[in-house]
Amino acid sequence: MNIDLRSDTVTKPTEAMLSAMAEAEVGDDVYREDPTINRLEEIAAERLGKEAALFVTSGTQGNQVAVLTHCVNGDEVILEAESHLFYYEGGAMSALAGVQTRIIHGERGTMRAEDVEKAIRGKNIHFPRTKLICLENTHNRAGGAVSSVEQMKSIYEVAQKYSVPVHLDGARLFNAAVALGVDIGELCKYTDTVQICLSKGLSAPVGSIIAGDRDFIEEARWWRKKLGGGLRQAGYLAAPGILALTQMTERLVEDHERAKQLADGLRKLSLKVDTVETNIVLLHTESIHQTAVEFLERLAERGVLAVDFDDYVIRFTTHRHISESDIAHVLEIVEELLGTATASH
């Protein structure tokens, strides 16, 4: 049986979630008649400290609905150079919203407030209008790095100074809250809108949430419908989402512990690993003279799955289905492969 460290998206729903799906009271959500969806959105808005929330099919859909709601064709969006919105969403901002991106290279995925302020356009007939600033917490390509409340606040204060809204891609925001030891509402306080995923470490099978003020969510609902996101008896998907938000957030600390266990073990094998704050481990393979893809193929032959993040970077992601013994077994396999590689080299 494989030890699947490719992503926390591979998590399966819990038995309680499956039971909740089977017993869910449902209606047509396009008519706003699904009581379970309505309850999920109420719980999400309360937890995130926003007036209202909207269920969407995925994090990408949630982010793109937010951009479409905040911006009009020809506007400019400021975001970090390796953010998910820029890197992994198929160019959707330009294709769907017709906006231009202004990228800033952050430090471990976090932009500096002074760099954001410098990037905001002045009033000039030659310039596009800066209409949105997008943050990501935790930051995927930075190895699950966390932005602190203070860092988010500093950017939000700049945004308010220029009347530019802030959208947070918080796909793994609960991981950030657990790592920082703060309520998730503290992280959402310095945003205008936020997207969170239910289907990663929280183990729901499908869906994300976007949240903001009531007017924003009403407009976002219209955009969701235009993108084909209007659902019917969606309560079957909302029921596990409710359990994700009410029962699954605190246990994320276990995933962080497994990630640190993996990172510590890899370092003991003299491998280079980035700082680990949450549930993502980035391993650099230059020192073993193998590309990420080459080493991944050898791991896969032994039943360990992960993904390449660059020519010489592998990402391992821990989640609910990964145990302490699984990590120990992975480390044994890596040690064996390193011995083989040394002998052949």
C-alpha positions in Angstrom: 0.0 0.0 0.0 1.3 3.4 -1.0 2.3 6.1 1.5 0.8 9.1 -0.3 2.5 12.3 0.6 1.6 14.1 -2.7 -1.0 16.4 -1.1 -3.4 16.8 1.8 -6.1 16.8 -1.0 -5.9 13.0 -1.0 -7.6 12.8 2.4 -10.8 10.8 2.5 -13.9 11.9 4.5 -14.3 10.5 8.1 -17.0 8.0 9.0 -18.9 10.8 10.7 -18.7 12.8 7.5 -20.1 9.9 5.4 -22.9 9.5 7.9 -23.7 13.2 7.8 -23.8 13.1 4.0 -26.3 10.2 4.0 -28.5 12.0 6.6 -28.3 15.6 5.2 -31.4 17.6 4.8 -31.2 19.1 1.3 -32.9 21.5 -1.1 -32.0 23.5 -4.2 -29.2 25.9 -3.3 -29.7 28.1 -6.4 -33.1 28.9 -4.8 -31.3 29.1 -1.5 -33.4 26.4 -0.1 -30.7 23.9 1.0 -30.7 24.2 4.8 -27.4 22.3 5.2 -25.6 24.7 2.8 -27.1 27.6 4.6 -25.9 26.3 7.9 -22.4 25.7 6.6 -22.2 29.2 5.3 -23.4 30.7 8.6 -20.8 28.6 10.5 -18.1 29.6 8.1 -18.9 33.3 8.3 -18.9 33.2 12.1 -15.6 31.4 12.3 -13.9 33.7 9.8 -15.3 36.8 11.4 -17.1 38.0 8.2 -20.7 39.0 7.6 -21.5 36.3 5.0 -20.0 33.3 3.3 -20.5 31.3 0.1 -19.8 27.6 -0.7 -17.9 27.1 -3.9 -16.7 23.9 -5.6 -12.9 24.5 -5.2 -10.3 26.9 -3.9 -9.5 28.0 -7.5 -13.1 28.8 -8.1 -13.3 30.7 -4.9 -10.2 32.8 -5.7 -11.4 33.5 -9.2 -14.9 34.5 -8.0 -13.2 36.9 -5.6 -11.1 38.5 -8.3 -14.1 38.8 -10.6 -16.1 40.4 -7.9 -13.4 42.9 -6.8 -12.2 43.9 -10.3 -13.2 44.9 -13.8 -11.4 44.2 -17.1 -8.1 46.1 -17.3 -7.5 46.5 -13.5 -4.3 45.4 -11.9 -3.9 42.9 -9.0 -0.8 42.8 -6.8 0.3 39.4 -5.6 3.3 37.4 -4.6 5.5 36.0 -7.4 4.9 32.3 -6.6 1.4 32.5 -5.1 -1.1 29.9 -6.1 -3.3 32.5 -7.8 -0.4 33.4 -10.1 1.3 30.0 -10.4 -1.3 27.3 -10.4 -4.7 28.6 -11.6 -4.3 28.3 -15.3 -4.0 32.0 -16.0 -7.6 32.4 -15.0 -7.3 35.9 -13.8 -6.4 37.2 -17.2 -8.6 34.7 -19.1 -11.8 35.3 -17.0 -11.4 38.7 -15.2 -9.2 40.3 -17.8 -6.9 41.7 -15.2 -3.2 42.4 -15.2 -0.9 41.0 -12.5 1.8 42.9 -10.7 4.1 40.4 -8.9 6.3 41.0 -5.9 9.0 38.6 -4.7 8.3 37.9 -1.1 10.4 36.3 1.7 9.1 32.8 2.3 6.0 33.8 0.4 5.2 36.9 2.4 5.4 40.3 0.7 6.8 43.3 2.6 4.4 46.1 3.2 6.8 48.7 1.7 7.1 46.7 -1.5 3.3 46.5 -1.7 3.0 50.2 -1.2 5.5 50.9 -3.9 3.6 48.7 -6.4 0.3 50.5 -5.9 -0.3 52.6 -9.0 -0.7 56.4 -8.7 -3.3 58.3 -10.6 -1.9 58.5 -14.1 -3.7 58.1 -17.5 -0.9 55.7 -18.6 -1.4 53.3 -15.6 -3.9 50.5 -14.9 -5.8 50.9 -11.7 -4.6 48.9 -8.7 -7.9 47.2 -7.6 -6.8 44.2 -5.4 -4.0 42.9 -3.3 -3.9 39.1 -2.9 -2.1 37.3 0.0 -1.6 33.5 0.6 -1.4 31.9 4.0 0.0 29.3 4.4 2.2 29.7 1.2 2.3 26.5 -0.8 5.5 27.0 -2.9 7.3 28.5 0.1 6.9 25.2 1.9 3.7 25.9 3.9 5.3 29.0 5.3 3.1 31.1 7.6 2.5 34.9 7.5 2.1 36.3 11.0 -0.8 38.5 12.2 1.6 41.4 12.3 2.7 40.9 8.7 -0.8 40.7 7.5 -1.8 43.8 9.5 1.1 45.8 8.0 -0.1 45.1 4.4 -3.7 45.7 5.3 -2.9 49.1 6.7 -1.2 50.0 3.4 -4.2 48.7 1.5 -6.6 50.8 3.6 -4.4 53.9 3.0 -5.0 53.6 -0.7 -8.6 52.1 -0.5 -7.5 48.9 -2.1 -9.2 45.7 -0.9 -7.2 42.6 0.3 -8.2 39.1 -0.6 -6.6 36.2 1.2 -6.1 32.8 -0.4 -6.3 30.9 2.8 -6.6 27.4 1.4 -4.6 26.2 4.4 -5.4 29.1 6.7 -6.4 26.8 9.6 -2.9 25.3 9.4 -1.5 28.9 9.8 -3.8 29.5 12.8 -2.8 26.3 14.5 0.9 27.0 13.9 0.6 30.5 15.3 -1.7 29.5 18.2 -4.3 32.1 17.3 -8.0 32.0 16.4 -8.5 32.0 12.6 -10.5 35.2 13.0 -7.4 37.0 14.0 -5.9 36.2 10.6 -9.0 37.1 8.7 -9.3 40.5 10.5 -6.8 42.0 8.2 -8.5 41.0 5.0 -11.6 42.1 3.1 -12.3 38.7 1.6 -11.0 35.2 2.3 -11.1 31.8 0.7 -10.5 28.6 2.7 -10.4 25.0 1.5 -12.5 22.3 3.2 -11.0 19.4 1.2 -7.4 19.5 2.2 -6.3 18.8 5.8 -9.8 19.2 7.0 -10.8 16.0 5.1 -14.1 17.1 3.5 -14.4 15.5 0.0 -15.3 18.6 -1.9 -15.5 22.4 -1.6 -14.2 25.7 -0.4 -15.6 28.8 1.2 -15.3 32.5 0.4 -16.3 35.0 2.9 -16.7 38.8 3.1 -19.3 41.4 3.7 -22.9 40.8 2.6 -22.8 43.0 -0.5 -19.6 41.3 -1.7 -21.1 37.8 -1.2 -24.2 38.7 -3.1 -22.2 39.8 -6.1 -19.9 36.7 -5.7 -23.0 34.5 -5.8 -23.8 36.0 -9.2 -20.3 35.4 -10.5 -20.4 31.8 -9.1 -23.5 31.1 -11.1 -21.9 32.5 -14.3 -19.0 30.1 -13.8 -21.3 27.2 -13.6 -21.0 26.9 -9.8 -24.7 27.0 -9.0 -25.5 23.7 -7.3 -28.8 21.9 -6.5 -28.9 19.5 -3.5 -25.5 20.6 -2.4 -26.2 19.8 1.3 -24.7 16.4 0.7 -21.4 18.2 0.2 -22.0 20.8 2.9 -22.6 18.3 5.6 -19.0 17.0 5.7 -17.9 20.7 5.4 -19.7 21.5 8.6 -17.8 18.7 10.4 -14.6 19.9 8.8 -15.0 23.3 10.4 -16.3 22.2 13.7 -14.3 19.0 14.4 -11.2 18.8 12.2 -9.3 22.0 12.7 -7.5 21.3 16.0 -6.1 18.0 14.9 -4.0 19.7 12.2 -1.2 20.0 14.8 -0.7 16.2 14.3 0.1 16.8 10.6 2.6 19.5 11.6 4.3 17.1 14.0 4.6 14.4 11.3 6.1 17.0 8.9 8.7 18.0 11.4 9.4 14.4 12.1 10.0 13.8 8.4 12.2 17.0 8.1 14.3 16.1 11.1 14.8 12.6 9.8 15.9 13.8 6.4 18.3 16.3 7.9 19.9 13.5 9.9 20.6 11.8 6.6 22.5 15.0 5.6 19.8 16.2 3.2 18.9 19.8 2.7 15.3 20.6 3.9 13.6 24.0 4.1 12.2 25.3 7.4 9.0 23.5 8.3 6.2 25.4 9.9 3.1 23.5 9.0 2.5 20.3 7.0 4.7 20.7 4.0 8.3 19.6 3.6 10.6 20.7 0.8 13.5 18.5 0.1 16.4 19.6 -2.1 18.1 16.8 -4.1 21.1 18.5 -5.6 23.4 16.8 -3.0 22.4 13.3 -4.1 23.0 14.2 -7.8 19.5 13.3 -8.8 16.7 15.5 -10.2 13.5 15.6 -8.2 11.7 13.5 -10.9 14.5 10.8 -10.8 14.3 10.5 -7.0 10.5 10.5 -7.1 10.5 7.6 -9.5 12.7 5.6 -7.2 10.5 6.5 -4.2 7.4 5.5 -6.1 8.9 2.1 -6.8 9.1 1.6 -3.1 5.5 2.9 -2.5 6.2 6.4 -1.5 4.4 9.2 -3.4 5.3 12.9 -3.5 5.5 15.6 -6.1 8.3 17.7 -7.8 8.3 21.4 -7.1 11.3 22.3 -9.1 14.1 20.5 -11.0 15.7 19.7 -7.7 12.9 20.2 -5.1 10.4 17.6 -3.9 7.3 18.4 -1.8 6.0 16.0 0.8 2.7 16.9 2.4 1.5 15.3 5.6 -2.2 14.8 6.4 -4.7 12.7 8.5 -3.8 9.4 6.8 -0.1 9.7 7.6 1.1 8.2 10.9 4.3 8.4 12.8 5.1 4.8 11.7 4.5 5.8 8.0 7.1 8.6 8.4 9.6 6.2 10.0 9.1 3.8 7.1 9.6 6.6 4.5 12.9 7.6 6.2 14.1 4.0 6.1 13.3 3.9 2.4 15.1 7.2 1.8 18.2 6.0 3.7 18.3 2.8 1.6 18.0 4.8 -1.6 20.7 7.1 -0.6 23.0 4.1 0.1 22.2 2.8 -3.4 22.8 6.1 -5.0 26.2 6.6 -3.2 27.3 3.1 -4.3 26.3 3.7 -7.9 27.7 7.2 -8.0 
